[in-house]
Amino acid sequence: MRSNIKIAFISVFVVVLIALFNSMFVVQETKQAIVIQLGKVVRDIKESGLYFKLPFINNVEFLDKRVLDLSPDKTPREVITADQKRIIVDAYAKYKIVEPITFYQAVRSESGLVRRLYPIIEAHIRENIVKFSLISLLNEKRSEVMQLIQRGVYSEARKFGIEIIDVR
């Protein structure tokens, strides 16, 4: 009888210990987190530290808060300039996740972001390069074109919870 009580006590202790360990998580300085309860986002955490969640009910997704590169494995595209010259263009962007809940709901991951944002970047590149001649793109208008592209992509990127730092 005493051994049954001892086994029951040890079992309860182990279950409580497992629940305690499953209720804590650490957000590192380079990360931010979102807490998901039964498939629904309940909160975001942008500061580093030790946090608690409901064990077995809440899940935690960690997202980077550093500046990240968006460089898909796409081949360079051919674009026609205003003077009908064909040029080969590829692009990459630097971005930062500023609204983790919006990011998670819109794209869920970096691969989802590439699928959704890269066509927008390509469209803005085509839309702006076609306005200028090849000579002006190589000389005085290059920075102007880059700013036009960045402004266009910036406004679209806010829908995904990110801030575009640079597009090249």
N, C-alpha and C positions, 0 to 999 in steps of 0.2 A: 504494500500500500504506500509506504514512504517512497519507494522508487517510482511509482506511478505519478505521485505529486512532483517529485524531482524532475521527471521527464516532461511533464506538462509545463512546469515552470521554465525549464530550459527551452522548450519549444516556443512558448510565448515570448521569451526573451529574444530568441533568434528572429522571430517574426517582427517584433518591435524594432530590433536592430536593422533588419533589412529595410523596413518601411522608413526608418530614420535616414539611412544612407540614400534611399531613393527619393527623399524629399528635399535634398540639398543639391545645389549645383553652383559652380563657380563661373563667373563671366570674366574672362581675361581682359586686359587693358586694350588689346587690339580687336576685341570682338564686341558685338552687341547681341542681344538675344530677344526672341519672342517666345512667349509661353502659349502653347496651344492646348486647349481643353476640349477633348472629344471632337477634334477637327475644326474648332473655332478659335481664332486668335483672341486671347483675353487681355494680354498686355505686352508691352515692349520694355526692354531694359537696356539703357544706353550707357550706364555707368558700370565700371568693373566692381567685383566684390562677390561675396557669398550670398546666395539667395535661396529661398525655399519655394517648393511647389507641392501640390498634392500628389503623393506617390501613386503610380499606376493610372492616374486620371490625366495628369498634365504631362505634356511632352515639351521639350525645349529645343528650339532650332537656333543655332549660332550663325551670325552673319558678320562678315568682316567690316570694320569701320575705317580701315585704311583706304588710301587711293588705290584703285584696282585698274587693271588693263582689260579692255574689251577688244580682243584681237582674235576674231574667228579664223578658222582654217579655210578661208575663202581665197579663191584665186583672184588676182587683180582683174578689174573690169575695164573694158574699153569704153571711153567716153568721147563724144564729138564736141569740139570747141565751137565758138561762134564763127571762126573762119574755116570751119569744116575740116579741121585737122583731127586725126584720131590719136588719142593719148591713152596710155595704160595707167589706171589709178587703183591704188589699194588704200585702205583706211584702217585706222585704229583709234580708239578713244580711251581716255582715262576718266574714271567716274568714282563716285563715292556714294554709298548707301546712306541717305539722310532720313528716310522714313521707312523703318524696317517693316512695319505692318503693311504699308502700301506695297512695298517691294514684294513681300511674301504673297500677298493676295493677287498681285498682278502677274508675277513671273515665277515665283517660288525658288528659283535658283539662277546661277550665272548662265547655265546653258539655256534656260528659258529666256533670260535677258538677251542673249546673243540672237536667238530666234526672232524675238520681237523688235529689238532696237536696231540691229544691223541693217535690215532693209530700209529703215527710216534714215539712217546715216547715208546709205547709198543713194537714196532718193534726193536728199539735200545736196549731196556732192554733184550728182548729175544736173539738178536744177540750177545750181550756181555756176558750175564750170561752163555750161552751154552759153552763158551770157558774155563770156570773155574770149578774146583771141589767145592763141598759144603764146605769142610773144608777151602779152600783158600778164598772163598767168606766171610766166617765168621771171618777169621783172617786177614792175611796180604794184601790180594788183594781187599778188599772192597773199599777202597778209589780209587784205580786204576780203578776198574769197574765203579764207579760213575763218574770219570772224563771222561772215554771213552763214557759213555752214554751222559753226558752233552755236550761233544764236538760234537757228532753226531747230537744231537737235536738242538744245537745252530746254526749249519750251515743251517739246514732245516727251523728253526724258522725265520730267516732273511727274507724269502720269504713272511712272514705274517706281517712284519713291527714290530716285537717284538724282544726283547733281553731276552734270557733265563738267569736268575740269578742263579737258582739252580734247580736240578732235584733229587728227592729222591724216 
